[in-house]
Amino acid sequence: MDMTGKVVLITGASRGIGAAAAREFVAAGGKVALVARSAGAIEALADDLGDAAIAVPCDVSDYGSVVDAIGKTETAFGPLEVLIGNAGLLDPISHLADADPDAWGTTIDVNLKGVFNGMRAAMPGMIDRGAGTIITVSSGAAHGPVEGWSSYCASKAGAYMLTRCADKESRDKGLRILGLSPGTVATDMQRNIKASGINPVSQLEWSDHIPPEWPAKALMWMCTSDANSYLGDDISLRDEDIRRAVGLI
């Protein structure tokens, strides 16, 4: 897939799916802003990727910080064309009756408000230009409850509805808005899940998880017209037809 010259901003780019996606987009010719709170990690990745990437420290739960990150991206590369909302937390892993309220609220701030902040900051410019793609990294937890994950499930369900609302309001203005439900991915988050032992997901073996390069490739495919039939909805990477379309099978 050719992304030559496309300006892409990826949140949660310091590791896992975000970092893998950054590598994919740069390899395809894109210009990528790496956004995360972990300044050192994204700076190291930007150094590795070269002139096609910049590191932009940002807290997605703060709207002003997101606006500033988009401004820096556009100063460096030009108008933003693709926003990948990947930043996410899975805390606290505990039963709802025992959950720490502050940790629970922080996950809502990142997983739900963070998605809103990205959409709210990016959409006006995209609407003015009549084009733009916004993809949110979703989850099966957006569509069904998982024991011990109340904050994650609630926030991902809310983000899924934001995807649907944003699509309803802006598809006719030229925007492409959709979500990716990647399944279980071999990232640091899975190590924390495994350690919790609280639900069936925590019982999975490391070999059961897909590599982060798979959702990274799916995200790039979703930027093409081949994914247009899924606008306003989540694409599941568990679906063999999707894996085949992306080129994973």
ZIGI-V731129 format. One record per residue. N is the residue number from 1. SS is DSSP state (2 for helix, 1 for strand, 0 for the rest). PHI is phi in whole degrees, 0 to 359 (NA if undefined). PSI is psi in whole degrees, -180 to 180 (* if undefined). Layout:
N,SS,PHI,PSI
N,SS,PHI,PSI
//
This chain:
1,0,NA,138
2,0,258,116
3,0,245,25
4,0,307,122
5,0,79,-5
6,0,290,134
7,1,265,121
8,1,233,136
9,1,242,127
10,1,240,120
11,1,272,156
12,0,64,39
13,0,271,4
14,0,284,-20
15,0,195,180
16,2,56,-137
17,2,300,-42
18,2,299,-47
19,2,294,-41
20,2,296,-39
21,2,295,-41
22,2,302,-44
23,2,296,-41
24,2,296,-47
25,2,293,-40
26,2,295,-42
27,2,299,-28
28,0,270,4
29,0,102,3
30,0,282,164
31,1,249,120
32,1,239,130
33,1,264,122
34,1,267,114
35,1,243,127
36,1,189,166
37,0,284,-25
38,0,278,86
39,2,301,-44
40,2,299,-41
41,2,293,-44
42,2,286,-29
43,2,293,-41
44,2,296,-41
45,2,294,-41
46,2,297,-40
47,2,299,-39
48,2,291,-35
49,2,275,-20
50,2,89,-158
51,2,293,-15
52,2,278,1
53,1,224,144
54,1,230,149
55,1,263,129
56,1,230,95
57,1,301,135
58,0,197,142
59,0,257,108
60,0,294,-18
61,0,284,-8
62,0,252,115
63,2,301,-44
64,2,299,-37
65,2,295,-38
66,2,291,-43
67,2,302,-43
68,2,296,-40
69,2,296,-41
70,2,293,-38
71,2,299,-44
72,2,294,-37
73,2,297,-46
74,2,287,-30
75,2,296,-39
76,2,283,-40
77,2,237,-19
78,0,111,-176
79,0,304,137
80,0,291,129
81,0,249,-29
82,1,224,128
83,1,244,122
84,1,253,110
85,1,270,91
86,0,250,-19
87,0,302,133
88,0,198,152
89,0,236,156
90,0,228,70
91,0,222,149
92,0,278,145
93,0,274,97
94,1,193,163
95,0,294,147
96,2,305,-40
97,2,294,-17
98,2,249,0
99,0,293,143
100,0,285,120
101,2,299,-37
102,2,292,-45
103,2,296,-40
104,2,300,-45
105,2,293,-35
106,2,297,-40
107,2,295,-39
108,2,297,-42
109,2,300,-41
110,2,278,-51
111,2,284,-30
112,2,252,-58
113,2,297,-34
114,2,297,-39
115,2,293,-45
116,2,301,-46
117,2,301,-42
118,2,296,-46
119,2,297,-46
120,2,297,-36
121,2,282,-33
122,2,270,-32
123,2,296,-41
124,2,303,-45
125,2,295,-41
126,2,296,-41
127,2,297,-42
128,2,300,-37
129,2,273,-11
130,0,75,21
131,0,197,152
132,1,158,150
133,1,237,131
134,1,235,121
135,1,237,128
136,1,254,131
137,1,284,111
138,0,262,-154
139,0,192,155
140,2,300,-24
141,2,293,-13
142,2,287,-17
143,0,240,-5
144,0,201,147
145,0,288,147
146,0,230,129
147,0,303,130
148,0,85,0
149,1,240,38
150,2,301,-42
151,2,292,-40
152,2,293,-48
153,2,299,-46
154,2,296,-42
155,2,290,-40
156,2,290,-35
157,2,296,-41
158,2,296,-40
159,2,294,-36
160,2,298,-42
161,2,292,-33
162,2,299,-41
163,2,302,-45
164,2,294,-42
165,2,295,-46
166,2,297,-40
167,2,295,-44
168,2,300,-37
169,2,275,-18
170,2,224,1
171,2,299,-40
172,2,288,-4
173,2,258,7
174,0,100,1
175,1,270,148
176,1,244,114
177,1,230,126
178,1,200,172
179,1,233,157
180,1,240,121
181,1,259,103
182,0,277,-14
183,0,85,-164
184,0,274,129
185,1,240,142
186,0,285,83
187,0,229,176
188,2,300,-31
189,2,301,-38
190,2,293,-29
191,2,294,-40
192,2,293,-40
193,2,297,-45
194,2,301,-42
195,2,293,-26
196,2,288,-36
197,0,61,22
198,0,268,-20
199,0,210,176
200,2,301,-32
201,2,298,-35
202,2,289,-12
203,2,269,-6
204,0,291,149
205,0,275,158
206,2,303,-36
207,2,291,-13
208,2,283,-18
209,0,270,147
210,1,278,155
211,0,287,151
212,2,298,-19
213,2,294,-25
214,2,293,-54
215,2,297,-29
216,2,299,-45
217,2,294,-36
218,2,296,-41
219,2,299,-40
220,2,291,-41
221,2,300,-36
222,0,293,-15
223,0,279,-4
224,0,259,166
225,2,293,-15
226,2,299,-24
227,2,264,7
228,2,296,-25
229,2,288,-9
230,2,255,8
231,0,303,138
232,0,81,7
233,0,221,174
234,1,268,138
235,1,263,132
236,1,260,123
237,0,283,-4
238,0,285,-20
239,0,287,121
240,2,297,-32
241,2,296,-38
242,2,291,-44
243,2,301,-38
244,2,292,-42
245,2,296,-37
246,2,287,-24
247,0,99,20
248,0,270,-15
249,0,242,*
//
